[in-house]
Amino acid sequence: KAGVTQTPRYLIKTRGQQVTLSCSPISGHRSVSWYQQTPGQGLQFLFEYFSETQRNKGNFPGRFSGRQFSNSRSEMNVSTLELGDSALYLCASSHQTGVSSPLHFGNGTRLTVT
Amino acid sequence: DAKTTQPPSMDCAEGRAANLPCNHSTISGNEYVYWYRQIHSQGPQYIIHGLKNNETNEMASLIITEDRKSSTLILPHATLRDTAVYYCIVSEAGANSKLTFGKGITLSVRP
């Protein structure tokens, strides 16, 4: 089985711009979660989608949003980029939500905001 | 805040067992213990998880104390490729997608 695929791998944007990141989960996985990783804050949960519905949301401003499509693929969007949004954005999928099934992570999109 | 405490770093010799400790003294009855690792420039990789009983898979063994307040991840024969940051996380089954990662423990495997 192919793993979680995230595109693009690297991205450079300017302050004030917006960006869209894409995630394709493992085939058959219906839950997709997004995490932000920075050297200062570590890995932080952004949000989770299951069957096109947002199930959980972390403590991030409304500039961070996401969606999930009927084929379980997911996108996250960050509007009005700030320098502090520079981070590794990780997507993870799991077979189900609400059970103990583990997360399978992609290798992330490295976003640099200048 | 992470509900686990791990030492910041440890090392072991290649070929030897690596025993990574984790304290989770406030764990509740319906919370699982998960272990993930992150090798530089990659996303976290799931290793193993358990509730009460010890668990073993092809990667590692997880030993959970009877009172569930601590656990140990055992890599039986560490290799250089096991050098990574290892995260111990406790989470309810219903929140398996909303994990709270701490700082983890950096394992360095030396030749």
HADDOCK unambig.tbl for C-alpha pairs under 7 A between the chains (distance, minus, plus):
assign (segid A and resid 33 and name CA) (segid B and resid 97 and name CA) 6.30 0.50 0.50
assign (segid A and resid 42 and name CA) (segid B and resid 103 and name CA) 6.80 0.50 0.50
assign (segid A and resid 43 and name CA) (segid B and resid 101 and name CA) 5.85 0.50 0.50
assign (segid A and resid 44 and name CA) (segid B and resid 100 and name CA) 6.91 0.50 0.50
assign (segid A and resid 45 and name CA) (segid B and resid 98 and name CA) 6.09 0.50 0.50
assign (segid A and resid 45 and name CA) (segid B and resid 99 and name CA) 6.82 0.50 0.50
assign (segid A and resid 48 and name CA) (segid B and resid 97 and name CA) 6.78 0.50 0.50
assign (segid A and resid 90 and name CA) (segid B and resid 43 and name CA) 6.76 0.50 0.50
assign (segid A and resid 97 and name CA) (segid B and resid 94 and name CA) 6.80 0.50 0.50
assign (segid A and resid 97 and name CA) (segid B and resid 96 and name CA) 6.92 0.50 0.50
assign (segid A and resid 97 and name CA) (segid B and resid 97 and name CA) 6.99 0.50 0.50
assign (segid A and resid 98 and name CA) (segid B and resid 93 and name CA) 5.67 0.50 0.50
assign (segid A and resid 98 and name CA) (segid B and resid 94 and name CA) 3.65 0.50 0.50
assign (segid A and resid 98 and name CA) (segid B and resid 95 and name CA) 6.14 0.50 0.50
assign (segid A and resid 98 and name CA) (segid B and resid 96 and name CA) 6.57 0.50 0.50
assign (segid A and resid 99 and name CA) (segid B and resid 93 and name CA) 4.56 0.50 0.50
assign (segid A and resid 99 and name CA) (segid B and resid 94 and name CA) 5.45 0.50 0.50
assign (segid A and resid 99 and name CA) (segid B and resid 96 and name CA) 6.60 0.50 0.50
assign (segid A and resid 100 and name CA) (segid B and resid 93 and name CA) 4.47 0.50 0.50
assign (segid A and resid 100 and name CA) (segid B and resid 96 and name CA) 5.79 0.50 0.50
assign (segid A and resid 101 and name CA) (segid B and resid 96 and name CA) 6.93 0.50 0.50
assign (segid A and resid 102 and name CA) (segid B and resid 46 and name CA) 6.69 0.50 0.50
assign (segid A and resid 102 and name CA) (segid B and resid 96 and name CA) 6.87 0.50 0.50
assign (segid A and resid 103 and name CA) (segid B and resid 46 and name CA) 6.68 0.50 0.50
assign (segid A and resid 103 and name CA) (segid B and resid 97 and name CA) 6.77 0.50 0.50
assign (segid A and resid 104 and name CA) (segid B and resid 45 and name CA) 6.67 0.50 0.50
assign (segid A and resid 104 and name CA) (segid B and resid 46 and name CA) 6.57 0.50 0.50
assign (segid A and resid 105 and name CA) (segid B and resid 43 and name CA) 5.50 0.50 0.50
assign (segid A and resid 105 and name CA) (segid B and resid 44 and name CA) 5.92 0.50 0.50
assign (segid A and resid 105 and name CA) (segid B and resid 45 and name CA) 6.56 0.50 0.50
assign (segid A and resid 106 and name CA) (segid B and resid 43 and name CA) 5.48 0.50 0.50
assign (segid A and resid 107 and name CA) (segid B and resid 42 and name CA) 4.74 0.50 0.50
assign (segid A and resid 107 and name CA) (segid B and resid 43 and name CA) 4.27 0.50 0.50
assign (segid A and resid 108 and name CA) (segid B and resid 43 and name CA) 6.26 0.50 0.50
